Amino acid sequence: MLPLILASSSRYRRQLLDKLQLPYIWHSPDIDETPQANESPEQLVKRLARQKALALRDHFSENLIIGSDQVATLEGRILGKPGTHQKAVQQLLLMQGKSVDFITGLALLNSKSGNLQVISDIFSVTFRQLTAAEIDNYLLREQPYDCAGSFKCEGLGIGLFSSMNGSDPNSLIGLPLIQLTNLLQQENVHLFRQAVD
């Protein structure tokens, strides 16, 4: 197996990739993440995932490089990471009783052969109706200010939803592991073919 590189500085993506129990290292790619004119959210995340993987190609020339990017969209509008408590309150109030799509782009580059696979995955959540005080209490407890959508579904944020819809809940956190496993198999990386030491 070629050594695995995660082109991301996200601790959330590292925690997800740890689930696969494959050895890897991570390295932060340096790319411009500005959306292009007339670019759909799906086009944006696929382009950025591809660029993240390609950005590390010269540094890691005989590796499998994983690139990933995600946006949250409400009624076609991209929601960014709130950054502050006030902006997170505004986001959660805006999403009450509505469905939000989380679109994740995923790229796997074999830097030795040049083979590049790029896909996208969509996971949707519908938010409960909550009072302003409930929203404030949630945010003060979990402080998800670095998360698109202003929540952490792997924690207390799961209580914000009335329903979830998608093929892989890991996608909601930022790395669709089912799809990644499929892409890795195309590169002859199989999770269960090696015996346990």
N, C-alpha and C positions, 0 to 999 in steps of 0.2 A: 504494500500500500504506500502511495506517495504521502509524505507528511502533510498534515491538514493545517491550514491557516484560516483563522476567522478574521476577516477584514472589518473589524468593528472594535470600538472601545466601550461598547455598551455592556455593563455588568449583567443586564437582563438577558442579553443574547448569550453571554458566556454561561450563565446558570442553565439556560435551556440546552445548549450544546453539551454541557456536562452530562445530561441525561443519557446521551448515546454512548458514554463510556469509551470514547475514542480519544487517543492522544492528539492534542492540538496546541498551537500557540496562537495568540491574538496579536494583531498589529493594527493600529489606527490608520486608515487611509486618509489622505488629504485631498478632498475633492470639493468642488463648488456644488452645493446642493440647491442652488436657486432654480425654481421651476422655469421652464422655457415657455414662450408664448404659445397659447393654444394647445398645451400639453395636458392630456387627461391625467387624473390621479394614477391610473394603472400604468400609463406610459411613463410617468414620472418615476414611480418606484422601480419599475423594471430597468429604466435607464440608470438610475442611481445605484441599484444593486450591481449592475454590469460594470459601471465605472469604478465602484469600490473594489471589486475583484481585480479588474484590469490595472488599477493603480498600484497594486502590490506585485504585479507580474515580474517586473525587473529585479525586485529584491528577493523574490522567491521563485526561481526559475524551474524548479522540479517539484512542484507542490500541487495540491488541490486547494484552491482558494475559494472561500465562501464569502459572498457579498450579499447583504440584505438591507432593505430599506422599507419603511412603513409610513403610511399616512392614514389619518382618521378623516372620514368625510361625513358631513351631515347635509343632506339635501343637495349633494353635489359640491359643497364647499369644504375645502380642506381646513381641518382644525389643527393648529400647531400645539406644541408643548406649552403649557400655560406660563411656567416660569415663576409666577407669583400666586399667592393665595387669592387675591382679588380676581385675577384672570381665570383661575380654576373655578371659583364660584360662578363667574359669568358663563363659563363653558357648561358646567353641570346644570345650571338653570335653563340654559338654551336647549339641552338635550332631554329634558323631562318628557316622558311619554313618547319619545321618538326613537327611531332606529338609526344607529350609526354604523357605517361600514368601515372596517379596518382592512386596508388593502396592503399586502406585503409583497414586495418584489424579492425574488431569491435567485442568485446566480451561483453557479459552480464552475470554476475555471480550472482546467487541467493545464497548468502553465508549461508543462513539458510538451504535450501534444498540441496545445492551442485550442482544444475542444472547449467550447463555452455553452453551457445550458442556462437558459433564463426562463423563469416562470413567474406567475403571480398567484396569490391566494387571497380569497376574500372571506372574512369572518364578520358576522353582523351581531350586534347586541341591541336590545331594546331596553331603555331606561325606565325605571319606576318613577312615579310621581313622588317627590320628596319635598319636605318643607325646606325653607332657607336655613332654618336652624339645624336640620338633619344634615344638609349638605355641608354646612360649616363644621359641624362636629366630625363628620367623616374626614374632611380635609385636614383638620387639626390632628386627628389620630394618625393618618397615613402619610400626609404630606407628599402627594404624588405629582409634584410640580415639574418633574422632568419626564413626565409620561404624556404622550398624546392622548387626549380624551380626559385627562385629569383623574385617572384612577389606576389602581393596581388590581387586576382581576385575580391574581394569584394570592391576594390578601383579602382584606375587608371589603375591597371594591366590588367583590362578587355580589354583595348585597345591594348594589345599585341597580341591578338588572332584573327585569321581569322575564326575559328570555334570551337565549343565545342560539345562533344558527350558523353552522359551518362545519367543515370536515375535520379541522384540527384546532383545538383550543390554544395550542402553543402559538399559533399564528397571531392570536390576539396580543400576545406579549412581545412578538417581534421576530420569531423565527419558526416557520412551519416545519416541524421535525418530520412529519410524515412525507411531505414533498421532498425535503432534504434527503431522507433515506432513499427515496426513489431515484433522485439524481446521483447519489453516491453509488447505488447499485449499477448505474450506467457506466460508472468508472471502476467497476469490479470491487467495490468496497461493500462487504456484507457484514452486518452487525454480529451474526451468530455463527460465523464459520470458524472462528478461532476458539480453541479450547481454553477454559479457565486455567490459569497457572495454579 
